[in-house]
Amino acid sequence: WYPADPADVEGQDRDTYFVRDFVPAWVEELLDPEVNPPYVTDAVRDVPAATDGPFPLVLFSHGFAGFRLTSTALTTHLASWGFVVIAPEYLERGLASVLGETVAAPRSDLDVADDAISTAVEASATPGGPLEGVIDGSEVFPIGHSAGGGTSLRLLQRDDVHSVIPMAA
């Protein structure tokens, strides 16, 4: 999620997701196919980033039994206030894993967070890319809920993290 010019967002379809997309196949088979309501977010895809950046980078970490889009209301709100927000998938503690799906290559939450931060900062440094110059990667602001709050606190060991917001950590 990133800041965008309101004129570029005006009239665009809001992004949606389906919680069913984040459950294992065996759970999907148990659910009535007719029951799959969309979650409509405040985000819009594929619009240009605002040009008055670069913007501070926020890393959102979901909690146990969550998934990367769990707190979209928060992540889109932060973007509307001038932050670029990334939210990686922590598969080892995610909804599908908690429901029994095996993670092929388990990774620590800090490895996942470090990779997400590096990827975002590299995207901002890539000439011609959609996020070129959008992210100020000099400091990262981790926010996390529950287990993600614990991840946020552990990220204080990074040189580019000076404060965190752990929610119900």
N, C-alpha and C positions, 0 to 999 in steps of 0.2 A: 504494500500500500504506500502511496506517495502523494504529496500535494499536487493538485492539478488546478488549472484555471477554471473557475466556475462556469465560464462560457463554454468550455470544452466538454463539461459534464452535463450541461443543460439538455434535457430531452433524451439522454442516453438511457438504455435499459440498465437496470441495476443488476449486479452480479448475484447469482443464486447458487446454492449448493444443496445437496441432499445428504442427510446424516447416513442414510443407507449405503452411500458410497464408501463409508469408512468402517463397515462391519465385515467380518469374515463371510465367506460364501455359505457356510452352514447356517448362519444366522439369517442371511438373506433368504434362504430357502424356507425358513419358518414363517417369514412375514407375508402378509397378504399383499400381493402385487399392486393392488389398488390403493394401498396406503403408502404414500411416498411424498408427503408435502414438501415443497421447496422452502428453503430458508432464504428469504430475500434480504440482501445486505444493503448497506449504503454505498458500497463501492461500485465503480464503473471500470470495466476493463478496456485496455488498449487506447487510452487517451494520452496525449503528451503530458509529460511531467511539467509542473510549473517551472518557469524560467528564473525565478528570483532566489534560487538556491545558491550554494548547496545547503542541504537540510541535514539536521542531526539524525543519527541512526538509532532506532529502538529495536531491540530484539525481544519478541514476546515468546515465552516458553509456556506451553500448555501443561496442564497437570495430568495426574494419573487418570487413565480412561478417557483422555481427551484426544484431540486431533488439531492440526494446524489452524483450522478455521473456527475453532470453538468460541473464541472471543472476538469475532469479527466486528461486533458493535464497538468494542474498545479500539481495535486496530484501525478501523476506518475513522473513528473520532480523532485518534492521535494524528493520522495523516491530514485530517482537515485543519489541524492546528500547526502544521508545518514540520512534521516528522516523516521520515521514511521508516516504515515498519516492516520487519521481516519476522516470519513465524515458521520455523522449521518443524518438520514432523519428527517427533521423538517416538519412533516405532516401538522401542522396548517398553514404553509405558503407555502407549496409545490404546485407543479403544479396541482395535482389532486384536492387539496382543493380549489385552486383558480378557478378551473373549476367546482366547485360545489359539489365535493365529501365530505361527512360529516366525520369528524374525530371522531372515537368512544369514545376515552378518551383523550380530549385535555390536553396538557401539555405545560408548559412554555419552551421557548428556553433554558433557563439556566438549567432546569431539564434534558432536552434531552442531552445537552452538558455534564453536570456532570455525567450522567449515561454512556455516551460514553467513557469519560475519565476513569471512574472507571472500566468499563468493559475491556478496553485495558490494563490498569495497572495490573488488576487481571489476564488477559490472559498471561502476561509476567511473572507473579509470579507462574503460574500453572506448576508444574513439569510434564515433558513429553508432554506438549502441543506444538503446532507448533510455538508459539511465546515465548516459555520459554526463559527468559533472553534477549529478543530482545529489549525491551523498557526501556529507562531510564525515569521513571515517576516522577523524582524529580522536573521537570519543564515542563510546557506545553506551547506551542506556538500557540495561536489561530490566524487563518487567516479566514477572511470572506468577502464575496461580498455582497454589498447592505444591505439587512436586516441582513445577516450573518456578515457583518462588525459591525453592532450594537451589535450583540451577542458577537462578539470578544471583543468589548470595555467593555461590562458588565462583561465579564469573568475576568477583572482586579481585581475584588473583591476576587478572589481565591488567597490563599497563594502561590500556585505553578505557578502562571502566573505573569510575570514581564514585558512582552512586548507583543504587538499585532500588526497585520497588517490588518487594516480595509481598504477594497477596495471599494470606492464609497459608503461609509456607510451613 
